[in-house]
Structures are given as C-alpha cells and as structure tokens.
Amino acid sequence: MKRYEIYRHIRRKALVYGLPVGLFALMMLSVIASLLVIIFSFGVGVILSAVLWNLGLYASLGRLNQNPQLLNYQRVFPKMISNKKISGLNYED
C-alpha cells in the first residue's frame, strides 16, 4: 500500500508539484496552450518541441523557485507619495 507524506508547511508556502501557486498556474497555462497547438497542428516535430518547451519551463521555474534572488526587483517608487511640505517644525511635541 502506498503511503503519502503529509505536507505540514502549508502556512509557510503552498506548493503544487514543487512550485508556488502562481508559477504552477503559469506552467498549466503553458501546458494547455501546447496541447491546443498539438491538437490543431499535429506533427511529430510539434509534439517534440511542445514537450521540450514544457520540460524546460518546468526546470527553469523550479530553479527560479530555488533561487528567488535571480529576479530581485527593487522598488522604483517610494512606499508613500505625499504633497506635504517638509519642514523642521515638529507639531507633535
């Protein structure tokens, strides 16, 4: 009888097939698009290229999940934008 391990770190990060939910959704969009391409233009080269594309995408998304600093975007805009004049006066004392 097959035993399944309970995934206890659901609050830390939810993973589906080793990918976060957003990256898994991107992977499923790619799989559905490649299935549509295979259905409407059937050919051995198309099937092989779609399988290789999906395997490469899964490997790259898995590597991106392991090394999130590869896409380290820094904030371009500040957290808060205000028209308040900056002065040395402190009104809260």
C-alpha positions in Angstrom: 0.0 0.0 0.0 1.3 3.4 -1.0 2.0 5.9 1.8 1.6 9.6 1.4 3.5 12.2 3.4 1.5 15.0 4.9 2.6 18.4 3.8 2.7 20.4 7.1 4.3 23.6 5.9 1.1 25.0 4.2 1.2 28.2 6.1 4.8 28.9 5.1 4.4 28.4 1.4 1.8 26.4 -0.6 3.5 24.2 -3.2 2.0 22.3 -6.1 4.4 19.9 -7.8 7.3 21.8 -6.1 6.1 25.2 -7.5 4.3 28.0 -5.8 0.7 28.5 -6.8 1.5 31.4 -9.2 4.3 29.6 -11.0 2.2 26.4 -11.2 -0.6 28.4 -12.8 1.9 29.7 -15.4 3.0 26.2 -16.0 -0.6 25.0 -16.5 -1.3 27.8 -19.0 1.8 26.7 -21.0 0.6 23.1 -20.9 -2.9 24.0 -22.1 -1.5 26.2 -24.8 0.9 23.5 -26.0 -2.0 21.0 -26.0 -4.0 23.3 -28.2 -1.0 23.7 -30.6 -0.6 20.0 -30.8 -4.3 19.4 -31.5 -4.6 22.0 -34.2 -1.2 21.4 -35.9 -0.5 17.7 -35.4 3.1 16.7 -36.2 6.0 14.8 -34.6 8.2 17.9 -34.5 5.4 20.0 -32.9 4.8 17.3 -30.3 8.5 17.0 -29.5 9.0 20.8 -29.3 6.0 21.2 -27.1 7.2 18.5 -24.7 10.7 20.0 -24.6 9.3 23.5 -24.1 7.2 22.3 -21.1 10.1 20.4 -19.6 12.4 23.4 -20.0 9.8 25.7 -18.5 9.3 23.4 -15.5 13.0 23.2 -14.9 13.5 26.9 -15.2 10.6 27.7 -12.9 11.9 25.1 -10.4 15.3 26.8 -10.5 13.7 30.2 -10.1 11.8 28.9 -7.1 15.0 27.6 -5.5 16.9 30.9 -6.2 14.5 33.8 -5.9 17.3 36.3 -6.0 17.6 35.7 -9.8 14.6 38.0 -10.3 15.4 40.5 -7.5 13.3 43.6 -8.4 13.9 46.6 -6.3 11.2 49.2 -5.8 11.3 52.1 -8.3 8.7 54.2 -6.5 8.6 55.1 -2.8 6.1 53.4 -0.4 4.3 56.6 0.2 3.8 59.7 -2.0 2.8 62.9 -0.2 2.4 66.6 -1.1 3.1 67.6 2.5 5.9 70.2 2.7 8.9 69.1 4.6 9.9 71.5 7.4 11.9 71.3 10.5 8.9 72.1 12.7 7.6 69.3 14.9 3.9 69.8 15.8 3.6 66.6 17.9 5.6 67.8 20.9 
